[in-house]
Amino acid sequence: EFIESNPGLRSRFNKYIHFPDYSSNELMQIFRYMCKDTDYMLTESAASIAETYLRGMTESKKDNFANARLVRNYFERCIDRQANRIVQDMNMTEEDLVTFVREDMIEETTAGQLTKND
């Protein structure tokens, strides 16, 4: 798509390297790595929602599918939601500060839009 945006670019590139998209399992591994790398923990229900979301995103790839960037954006939105949840808890613990729970996760609806998990 980038090459097609400028006719002059097409003549400058004669070899292309195709990088296959990550699978949903690989995206989940990246998500778990991001959690571990930043000292976040996932509850089982939070991990299950993340797996479902990432599987849905890989199965319904759109033109803007962004592979690992999708995971980074999802991770950052989960951090925002977690922060909004715990700021209201006057009795939060240190573990609360580093744990993603079900309420922090974002789900994909059947229509392919993000929704708050109630």
CNS distance restraints for C-alpha pairs under 8 A (distance, minus, plus):
assign (resid   1 and name CA) (resid   5 and name CA) 6.29 0.50 0.50
assign (resid   2 and name CA) (resid   6 and name CA) 7.46 0.50 0.50
assign (resid   3 and name CA) (resid   7 and name CA) 7.40 0.50 0.50
assign (resid   3 and name CA) (resid   9 and name CA) 5.64 0.50 0.50
assign (resid   3 and name CA) (resid  10 and name CA) 5.59 0.50 0.50
assign (resid   4 and name CA) (resid   9 and name CA) 7.57 0.50 0.50
assign (resid   4 and name CA) (resid  10 and name CA) 6.70 0.50 0.50
assign (resid   6 and name CA) (resid  10 and name CA) 7.16 0.50 0.50
assign (resid   7 and name CA) (resid  11 and name CA) 7.25 0.50 0.50
assign (resid   8 and name CA) (resid  12 and name CA) 6.86 0.50 0.50
assign (resid   9 and name CA) (resid  13 and name CA) 6.58 0.50 0.50
assign (resid  10 and name CA) (resid  14 and name CA) 7.51 0.50 0.50
assign (resid  21 and name CA) (resid  67 and name CA) 6.19 0.50 0.50
assign (resid  22 and name CA) (resid  26 and name CA) 5.72 0.50 0.50
assign (resid  22 and name CA) (resid  27 and name CA) 6.21 0.50 0.50
assign (resid  22 and name CA) (resid  67 and name CA) 6.16 0.50 0.50
assign (resid  22 and name CA) (resid  68 and name CA) 7.72 0.50 0.50
assign (resid  23 and name CA) (resid  27 and name CA) 6.23 0.50 0.50
assign (resid  23 and name CA) (resid  58 and name CA) 6.89 0.50 0.50
assign (resid  24 and name CA) (resid  28 and name CA) 6.14 0.50 0.50
assign (resid  24 and name CA) (resid  51 and name CA) 7.39 0.50 0.50
assign (resid  24 and name CA) (resid  54 and name CA) 5.59 0.50 0.50
assign (resid  24 and name CA) (resid  55 and name CA) 4.89 0.50 0.50
assign (resid  24 and name CA) (resid  58 and name CA) 6.02 0.50 0.50
assign (resid  25 and name CA) (resid  29 and name CA) 6.25 0.50 0.50
assign (resid  25 and name CA) (resid  51 and name CA) 7.76 0.50 0.50
assign (resid  25 and name CA) (resid  55 and name CA) 7.80 0.50 0.50
assign (resid  26 and name CA) (resid  30 and name CA) 6.30 0.50 0.50
assign (resid  27 and name CA) (resid  31 and name CA) 6.22 0.50 0.50
assign (resid  27 and name CA) (resid  54 and name CA) 6.83 0.50 0.50
assign (resid  27 and name CA) (resid  67 and name CA) 7.44 0.50 0.50
assign (resid  27 and name CA) (resid  68 and name CA) 6.65 0.50 0.50
assign (resid  27 and name CA) (resid  71 and name CA) 6.58 0.50 0.50
assign (resid  28 and name CA) (resid  32 and name CA) 6.10 0.50 0.50
assign (resid  28 and name CA) (resid  50 and name CA) 7.37 0.50 0.50
assign (resid  28 and name CA) (resid  51 and name CA) 6.17 0.50 0.50
assign (resid  28 and name CA) (resid  54 and name CA) 6.95 0.50 0.50
assign (resid  29 and name CA) (resid  33 and name CA) 6.06 0.50 0.50
assign (resid  30 and name CA) (resid  34 and name CA) 6.18 0.50 0.50
assign (resid  30 and name CA) (resid  68 and name CA) 7.33 0.50 0.50
assign (resid  30 and name CA) (resid  71 and name CA) 7.15 0.50 0.50
assign (resid  31 and name CA) (resid  35 and name CA) 6.29 0.50 0.50
assign (resid  31 and name CA) (resid  71 and name CA) 6.06 0.50 0.50
assign (resid  31 and name CA) (resid  72 and name CA) 7.60 0.50 0.50
assign (resid  31 and name CA) (resid  75 and name CA) 6.90 0.50 0.50
assign (resid  32 and name CA) (resid  36 and name CA) 6.15 0.50 0.50
assign (resid  33 and name CA) (resid  37 and name CA) 5.84 0.50 0.50
assign (resid  34 and name CA) (resid  38 and name CA) 6.20 0.50 0.50
assign (resid  34 and name CA) (resid  75 and name CA) 7.65 0.50 0.50
assign (resid  35 and name CA) (resid  39 and name CA) 5.97 0.50 0.50
assign (resid  35 and name CA) (resid  40 and name CA) 4.64 0.50 0.50
assign (resid  35 and name CA) (resid  41 and name CA) 6.35 0.50 0.50
assign (resid  35 and name CA) (resid  42 and name CA) 7.69 0.50 0.50
assign (resid  36 and name CA) (resid  40 and name CA) 5.76 0.50 0.50
assign (resid  36 and name CA) (resid  41 and name CA) 7.01 0.50 0.50
assign (resid  39 and name CA) (resid  98 and name CA) 6.54 0.50 0.50
assign (resid  40 and name CA) (resid  98 and name CA) 4.60 0.50 0.50
assign (resid  40 and name CA) (resid  99 and name CA) 5.50 0.50 0.50
assign (resid  40 and name CA) (resid 100 and name CA) 7.01 0.50 0.50
assign (resid  41 and name CA) (resid  98 and name CA) 6.02 0.50 0.50
assign (resid  41 and name CA) (resid  99 and name CA) 4.60 0.50 0.50
assign (resid  41 and name CA) (resid 100 and name CA) 6.07 0.50 0.50
assign (resid  42 and name CA) (resid  46 and name CA) 5.85 0.50 0.50
assign (resid  42 and name CA) (resid  47 and name CA) 5.87 0.50 0.50
assign (resid  42 and name CA) (resid  99 and name CA) 5.78 0.50 0.50
assign (resid  42 and name CA) (resid 100 and name CA) 4.94 0.50 0.50
assign (resid  42 and name CA) (resid 101 and name CA) 6.54 0.50 0.50
assign (resid  43 and name CA) (resid  47 and name CA) 6.20 0.50 0.50
assign (resid  43 and name CA) (resid  99 and name CA) 7.18 0.50 0.50
assign (resid  43 and name CA) (resid 100 and name CA) 6.30 0.50 0.50
assign (resid  43 and name CA) (resid 101 and name CA) 5.55 0.50 0.50
assign (resid  43 and name CA) (resid 102 and name CA) 7.48 0.50 0.50
assign (resid  44 and name CA) (resid  48 and name CA) 6.12 0.50 0.50
assign (resid  45 and name CA) (resid  49 and name CA) 6.30 0.50 0.50
assign (resid  45 and name CA) (resid 101 and name CA) 6.88 0.50 0.50
assign (resid  45 and name CA) (resid 102 and name CA) 5.58 0.50 0.50
assign (resid  46 and name CA) (resid  50 and name CA) 6.26 0.50 0.50
assign (resid  46 and name CA) (resid 100 and name CA) 6.32 0.50 0.50
assign (resid  46 and name CA) (resid 101 and name CA) 5.07 0.50 0.50
assign (resid  46 and name CA) (resid 102 and name CA) 4.49 0.50 0.50
assign (resid  46 and name CA) (resid 103 and name CA) 7.83 0.50 0.50
assign (resid  46 and name CA) (resid 104 and name CA) 7.51 0.50 0.50
assign (resid  46 and name CA) (resid 105 and name CA) 6.15 0.50 0.50
assign (resid  47 and name CA) (resid  51 and name CA) 6.12 0.50 0.50
assign (resid  48 and name CA) (resid  52 and name CA) 6.22 0.50 0.50
assign (resid  49 and name CA) (resid  53 and name CA) 6.06 0.50 0.50
assign (resid  49 and name CA) (resid 102 and name CA) 7.33 0.50 0.50
assign (resid  49 and name CA) (resid 105 and name CA) 6.64 0.50 0.50
assign (resid  49 and name CA) (resid 106 and name CA) 7.45 0.50 0.50
assign (resid  49 and name CA) (resid 107 and name CA) 6.48 0.50 0.50
assign (resid  50 and name CA) (resid  54 and name CA) 6.09 0.50 0.50
assign (resid  50 and name CA) (resid 105 and name CA) 6.79 0.50 0.50
assign (resid  50 and name CA) (resid 106 and name CA) 7.47 0.50 0.50
assign (resid  50 and name CA) (resid 107 and name CA) 7.45 0.50 0.50
assign (resid  51 and name CA) (resid  55 and name CA) 6.00 0.50 0.50
assign (resid  52 and name CA) (resid  56 and name CA) 6.10 0.50 0.50
assign (resid  52 and name CA) (resid 107 and name CA) 7.60 0.50 0.50
assign (resid  53 and name CA) (resid  57 and name CA) 6.23 0.50 0.50
assign (resid  53 and name CA) (resid 106 and name CA) 7.47 0.50 0.50
assign (resid  53 and name CA) (resid 107 and name CA) 5.49 0.50 0.50
assign (resid  53 and name CA) (resid 108 and name CA) 5.52 0.50 0.50
assign (resid  54 and name CA) (resid  58 and name CA) 6.22 0.50 0.50
assign (resid  54 and name CA) (resid  71 and name CA) 7.97 0.50 0.50
assign (resid  55 and name CA) (resid  59 and name CA) 6.11 0.50 0.50
assign (resid  56 and name CA) (resid  60 and name CA) 6.09 0.50 0.50
assign (resid  56 and name CA) (resid 108 and name CA) 6.99 0.50 0.50
assign (resid  56 and name CA) (resid 112 and name CA) 7.98 0.50 0.50
assign (resid  57 and name CA) (resid  61 and name CA) 5.88 0.50 0.50
assign (resid  57 and name CA) (resid  65 and name CA) 7.95 0.50 0.50
assign (resid  57 and name CA) (resid 108 and name CA) 7.93 0.50 0.50
assign (resid  57 and name CA) (resid 112 and name CA) 7.97 0.50 0.50
assign (resid  60 and name CA) (resid 112 and name CA) 7.83 0.50 0.50
assign (resid  61 and name CA) (resid  65 and name CA) 5.70 0.50 0.50
assign (resid  65 and name CA) (resid  70 and name CA) 7.14 0.50 0.50
assign (resid  66 and name CA) (resid  70 and name CA) 5.13 0.50 0.50
assign (resid  67 and name CA) (resid  71 and name CA) 7.05 0.50 0.50
assign (resid  68 and name CA) (resid  72 and name CA) 6.33 0.50 0.50
assign (resid  69 and name CA) (resid  73 and name CA) 6.11 0.50 0.50
assign (resid  70 and name CA) (resid  74 and name CA) 6.11 0.50 0.50
assign (resid  71 and name CA) (resid  75 and name CA) 5.95 0.50 0.50
assign (resid  72 and name CA) (resid  76 and name CA) 6.18 0.50 0.50
assign (resid  73 and name CA) (resid  77 and name CA) 6.21 0.50 0.50
assign (resid  74 and name CA) (resid  78 and name CA) 6.22 0.50 0.50
assign (resid  74 and name CA) (resid 106 and name CA) 7.79 0.50 0.50
assign (resid  75 and name CA) (resid  79 and name CA) 6.33 0.50 0.50
assign (resid  76 and name CA) (resid  80 and name CA) 6.34 0.50 0.50
assign (resid  77 and name CA) (resid  81 and name CA) 6.23 0.50 0.50
assign (resid  77 and name CA) (resid 106 and name CA) 7.94 0.50 0.50
assign (resid  78 and name CA) (resid  82 and name CA) 6.02 0.50 0.50
assign (resid  78 and name CA) (resid 100 and name CA) 7.65 0.50 0.50
assign (resid  78 and name CA) (resid 104 and name CA) 5.43 0.50 0.50
assign (resid  78 and name CA) (resid 105 and name CA) 5.56 0.50 0.50
assign (resid  78 and name CA) (resid 106 and name CA) 6.96 0.50 0.50
assign (resid  79 and name CA) (resid  83 and name CA) 6.10 0.50 0.50
assign (resid  79 and name CA) (resid 100 and name CA) 7.99 0.50 0.50
assign (resid  79 and name CA) (resid 104 and name CA) 7.44 0.50 0.50
assign (resid  80 and name CA) (resid  84 and name CA) 6.24 0.50 0.50
assign (resid  81 and name CA) (resid  85 and name CA) 6.17 0.50 0.50
assign (resid  81 and name CA) (resid 103 and name CA) 7.83 0.50 0.50
assign (resid  81 and name CA) (resid 104 and name CA) 5.09 0.50 0.50
assign (resid  81 and name CA) (resid 105 and name CA) 7.48 0.50 0.50
assign (resid  82 and name CA) (resid  86 and name CA) 6.22 0.50 0.50
assign (resid  82 and name CA) (resid 100 and name CA) 6.58 0.50 0.50
assign (resid  82 and name CA) (resid 101 and name CA) 7.92 0.50 0.50
assign (resid  82 and name CA) (resid 103 and name CA) 7.68 0.50 0.50
assign (resid  82 and name CA) (resid 104 and name CA) 4.92 0.50 0.50
assign (resid  83 and name CA) (resid  87 and name CA) 5.98 0.50 0.50
assign (resid  83 and name CA) (resid  97 and name CA) 7.96 0.50 0.50
assign (resid  84 and name CA) (resid  88 and name CA) 7.10 0.50 0.50
assign (resid  85 and name CA) (resid  89 and name CA) 7.30 0.50 0.50
assign (resid  85 and name CA) (resid 103 and name CA) 7.91 0.50 0.50
assign (resid  85 and name CA) (resid 104 and name CA) 7.45 0.50 0.50
assign (resid  86 and name CA) (resid  92 and name CA) 6.70 0.50 0.50
assign (resid  86 and name CA) (resid  96 and name CA) 7.21 0.50 0.50
assign (resid  86 and name CA) (resid  97 and name CA) 7.30 0.50 0.50
assign (resid  92 and name CA) (resid  96 and name CA) 5.85 0.50 0.50
assign (resid  92 and name CA) (resid  97 and name CA) 7.43 0.50 0.50
assign (resid  93 and name CA) (resid  97 and name CA) 6.72 0.50 0.50
assign (resid  94 and name CA) (resid  98 and name CA) 6.96 0.50 0.50
assign (resid  95 and name CA) (resid  99 and name CA) 6.10 0.50 0.50
assign (resid  96 and name CA) (resid 100 and name CA) 7.99 0.50 0.50
assign (resid 100 and name CA) (resid 104 and name CA) 5.89 0.50 0.50
assign (resid 100 and name CA) (resid 105 and name CA) 7.43 0.50 0.50
assign (resid 101 and name CA) (resid 105 and name CA) 7.02 0.50 0.50
assign (resid 102 and name CA) (resid 117 and name CA) 7.37 0.50 0.50
assign (resid 103 and name CA) (resid 116 and name CA) 7.90 0.50 0.50
assign (resid 103 and name CA) (resid 117 and name CA) 5.95 0.50 0.50
assign (resid 103 and name CA) (resid 118 and name CA) 6.81 0.50 0.50
assign (resid 104 and name CA) (resid 117 and name CA) 7.88 0.50 0.50
assign (resid 105 and name CA) (resid 116 and name CA) 7.72 0.50 0.50
assign (resid 105 and name CA) (resid 117 and name CA) 6.75 0.50 0.50
assign (resid 106 and name CA) (resid 114 and name CA) 6.47 0.50 0.50
assign (resid 106 and name CA) (resid 115 and name CA) 6.17 0.50 0.50
assign (resid 106 and name CA) (resid 116 and name CA) 5.77 0.50 0.50
assign (resid 106 and name CA) (resid 117 and name CA) 6.11 0.50 0.50
assign (resid 107 and name CA) (resid 114 and name CA) 5.75 0.50 0.50
assign (resid 107 and name CA) (resid 115 and name CA) 5.59 0.50 0.50
assign (resid 107 and name CA) (resid 116 and name CA) 6.69 0.50 0.50
assign (resid 107 and name CA) (resid 117 and name CA) 6.24 0.50 0.50
assign (resid 108 and name CA) (resid 112 and name CA) 5.63 0.50 0.50
assign (resid 108 and name CA) (resid 113 and name CA) 5.55 0.50 0.50
assign (resid 108 and name CA) (resid 114 and name CA) 4.76 0.50 0.50
assign (resid 108 and name CA) (resid 115 and name CA) 6.19 0.50 0.50
assign (resid 109 and name CA) (resid 113 and name CA) 5.50 0.50 0.50
assign (resid 109 and name CA) (resid 114 and name CA) 6.26 0.50 0.50
assign (resid 109 and name CA) (resid 115 and name CA) 6.54 0.50 0.50
